[in-house]
Amino acid sequence: MKRLLSLIGMSALALTACSDPATPEPTAESYVASAGSYMIHQNTELAIDTATQKVTETPAPSDSTVTGAVTTFNGKSSTPFFMHVGGAVQDTTYYYQEGSNLFTSIPLSYDIGGIPLDLGSKWAKIYDQATSWTALSDTVTPIDLPGGQYKLSAKLNFSGQSQGTESVTINGVTLIAKKVQINLDARLYAMLGPTSIPVDVNLKVLYWIADKVGVIKREQPATILNLGLLGQLMGSPVQAVPGFREVTTKYVIK
């Protein structure tokens, strides 16, 4: 499962278009594939060394992502995408569309210094016709950390930006994929009484999106986080954040 020290990456099959807002493209095409569509993905894990910053790539098991029927999730009528590995569902991601905007529900899952943090989930805009946009601007109210001594809150400021197009061949067909970058910027606050210690988490995910097909490639680069004062207090001022690469090798769109 591609859950890292980050917000979980967003899964496949979301359809959309990208252009300058002054000359928008038609939006009649479906942005989310219908039930029964699926993709086969080739996966690679990306590890990074905190001392040398060298990135090591390791092949990971392939997965298939299958589209389910429309359902209500987090208050929105949305489409679930089930990721299977070895025949078992390992993860589920949800999407919904409003006009030319595409949203996904992102689990706010972190691991800070070995402490797992679950801040629930938020809907974020992961695609827009503009060249740049606000993906999510929100806050998370304080929750208790394991052990009961500290509380944790967060400010979320995610943004998206277009990075042009690339040609990708799948199923013997060359697709023109629109490349976008989602910046997952968050400031976490560990609070002990009146004392608040901030921790900045700045990550990114890249997507290659083909019209009428969806997300055909996705990558979260491995990176190193500076945990600041909280890291010093925990004895680990920096933390390696693994990444992943997911490449579609086959697809069937219903």
C-alpha positions in Angstrom: 0.0 0.0 0.0 1.4 3.4 -1.0 0.9 5.1 2.4 4.0 7.0 3.3 4.9 9.8 5.7 2.5 12.0 3.8 -1.0 12.3 2.7 -1.7 9.1 0.8 -1.2 9.5 -2.9 -4.3 9.8 -5.1 -5.3 6.8 -7.2 -6.1 6.3 -10.9 -8.8 6.8 -13.5 -9.8 10.4 -12.9 -10.5 12.1 -16.3 -10.1 15.8 -17.0 -8.6 18.5 -19.2 -6.2 21.3 -18.7 -5.8 24.7 -20.3 -5.4 28.4 -19.7 -8.5 29.8 -18.1 -8.9 32.4 -20.8 -9.4 29.6 -23.4 -11.0 26.7 -21.6 -11.3 23.4 -23.3 -14.7 21.6 -23.6 -15.8 19.8 -20.4 -18.3 17.4 -21.9 -16.0 14.4 -21.4 -16.4 12.3 -18.3 -13.7 13.0 -15.7 -14.2 9.7 -13.8 -14.5 6.3 -15.4 -17.7 4.3 -15.0 -18.1 1.2 -12.9 -16.1 -1.8 -14.1 -13.2 0.1 -15.6 -9.8 -0.9 -14.5 -6.0 -0.3 -14.8 -3.0 -2.4 -14.3 -0.1 -0.6 -12.7 3.6 -1.3 -12.5 4.9 0.0 -9.2 8.3 1.1 -7.9 9.3 2.1 -4.4 11.6 5.0 -3.9 13.8 5.2 -0.8 16.2 8.0 0.2 19.2 8.1 2.4 19.2 10.9 4.9 23.0 11.2 4.9 23.7 11.1 1.1 20.2 11.9 -0.2 20.7 9.1 -2.7 17.5 7.6 -4.0 17.2 3.8 -4.4 14.5 2.3 -6.6 13.0 -1.1 -5.8 10.4 -2.9 -7.9 7.1 -3.4 -6.0 4.1 -5.8 -6.7 1.9 -4.7 -9.5 -1.7 -3.7 -8.7 -5.0 -3.4 -10.5 -7.4 -0.5 -9.7 -11.1 -1.2 -10.4 -13.9 1.4 -10.5 -17.0 0.7 -8.3 -20.5 2.1 -8.4 -21.3 5.6 -7.3 -21.8 6.0 -3.5 -21.9 8.7 -0.8 -18.6 9.3 1.0 -17.7 12.2 3.3 -21.0 13.9 2.3 -20.4 13.7 -1.5 -21.8 11.5 -4.2 -18.6 10.0 -5.4 -17.0 7.1 -7.2 -14.8 4.6 -5.4 -11.6 3.1 -6.9 -10.4 -0.1 -5.3 -6.7 -1.0 -5.5 -6.1 -4.8 -5.5 -2.8 -6.5 -4.8 -2.6 -10.2 -5.0 -6.4 -10.4 -5.4 -7.1 -8.5 -2.2 -8.3 -4.9 -1.8 -5.4 -2.9 -0.3 -6.8 0.7 -0.6 -9.8 2.7 -1.8 -9.8 6.2 -3.1 -12.9 8.3 -3.9 -13.6 11.0 -6.6 -16.3 13.4 -7.5 -16.6 16.1 -10.2 -18.0 19.7 -10.1 -18.0 21.3 -13.5 -14.4 21.2 -14.7 -13.0 20.5 -11.3 -12.1 17.1 -10.0 -11.9 16.3 -6.3 -10.5 13.3 -4.3 -10.8 12.4 -0.6 -7.3 12.3 0.8 -6.6 10.5 4.1 -4.4 12.7 6.3 -2.0 10.0 7.4 1.4 10.9 8.8 4.2 9.2 10.5 6.4 11.6 12.6 9.4 10.1 14.2 7.7 6.7 14.3 4.4 8.0 15.7 1.5 7.3 13.5 -0.9 10.2 13.1 -4.4 9.9 11.6 -6.1 13.3 11.1 -9.1 11.9 9.2 -9.7 12.8 5.5 -10.4 15.9 3.4 -11.7 16.5 -0.1 -9.1 18.2 -2.2 -9.2 19.6 -5.8 -6.6 17.7 -7.7 -7.4 19.1 -11.2 -8.6 22.4 -12.6 -8.5 23.9 -16.1 -6.4 26.8 -14.8 -2.6 26.7 -14.9 -2.5 26.9 -11.1 -5.2 26.5 -8.4 -5.8 26.0 -4.7 -6.2 22.3 -4.0 -7.1 22.6 -0.3 -7.0 25.3 2.3 -8.2 24.0 5.7 -7.4 23.3 9.3 -7.6 20.2 11.5 -8.8 20.8 15.1 -6.6 19.5 17.9 -6.6 15.7 18.5 -4.9 13.7 21.2 -1.5 12.1 20.3 -0.7 8.6 21.5 0.2 8.7 25.1 -2.2 11.5 25.9 0.5 14.1 26.7 0.4 16.1 23.5 -2.3 17.3 21.2 -1.9 17.8 17.4 -3.5 20.3 15.0 -2.7 21.2 11.4 -3.1 23.9 8.7 -3.3 22.5 5.2 -2.4 24.5 2.1 -2.3 22.3 -1.0 -1.9 23.7 -4.4 -1.9 22.4 -8.0 -0.1 23.5 -11.1 0.0 22.5 -14.8 3.4 21.3 -16.1 2.6 20.9 -19.8 2.0 17.6 -21.8 3.9 14.4 -22.6 3.3 11.5 -25.0 2.7 8.1 -23.4 2.0 4.8 -25.2 -0.3 2.2 -23.6 -2.2 -0.6 -25.2 -0.4 0.2 -28.4 -2.0 3.7 -28.4 -0.1 7.0 -28.0 -1.8 9.3 -25.5 -1.2 12.9 -24.9 -1.0 13.2 -21.1 -1.3 16.4 -19.2 1.2 16.6 -16.4 0.3 18.3 -13.2 1.9 18.7 -9.8 0.1 18.8 -6.5 2.0 20.4 -3.6 1.0 18.9 -0.2 2.1 21.6 2.2 1.0 21.3 5.8 2.1 22.7 9.1 1.5 20.4 12.1 1.4 21.8 15.6 2.4 19.6 18.6 0.8 21.2 21.6 1.6 20.7 25.3 -0.5 23.1 27.3 0.2 26.7 26.0 3.4 25.5 24.2 3.0 24.8 20.5 5.8 23.3 18.4 5.4 23.6 14.6 6.5 20.9 12.1 6.4 21.7 8.4 5.6 18.9 5.9 6.2 19.8 2.3 5.6 17.0 -0.2 4.5 16.8 -3.8 2.8 14.3 -6.1 3.1 14.3 -10.0 0.3 13.1 -12.2 0.1 12.3 -15.9 -3.6 12.5 -17.0 -4.9 11.4 -20.5 -8.3 12.5 -21.7 -10.9 9.8 -21.9 -8.5 7.4 -20.0 -7.4 9.1 -16.7 -4.3 9.1 -14.5 -1.8 6.9 -16.4 1.2 7.7 -14.3 1.7 8.9 -10.8 4.9 9.7 -8.8 5.7 10.9 -5.3 9.4 11.7 -5.1 11.3 10.5 -2.0 12.4 13.4 0.2 13.9 14.3 3.5 11.9 16.3 6.2 13.5 18.6 8.8 11.4 18.0 11.9 12.8 21.1 13.6 12.5 21.5 17.3 10.1 18.6 17.7 12.6 16.3 15.9 15.4 17.5 18.1 13.3 16.7 21.2 12.5 13.3 19.8 16.2 12.6 18.9 15.6 12.5 15.1 15.8 16.0 13.6 15.5 14.7 10.0 13.3 12.0 8.6 13.5 10.1 5.3 10.1 10.1 3.5 9.9 7.2 0.9 8.2 7.8 -2.4 6.7 5.7 -5.2 6.1 5.6 -8.9 3.0 4.0 -10.5 2.9 3.5 -14.2 -0.2 2.2 -16.1 0.7 -0.8 -18.4 -2.9 -1.7 -19.4 -6.4 -0.2 -19.1 -10.0 -1.0 -20.0 -12.5 1.9 -19.8 -16.2 1.0 -19.6 
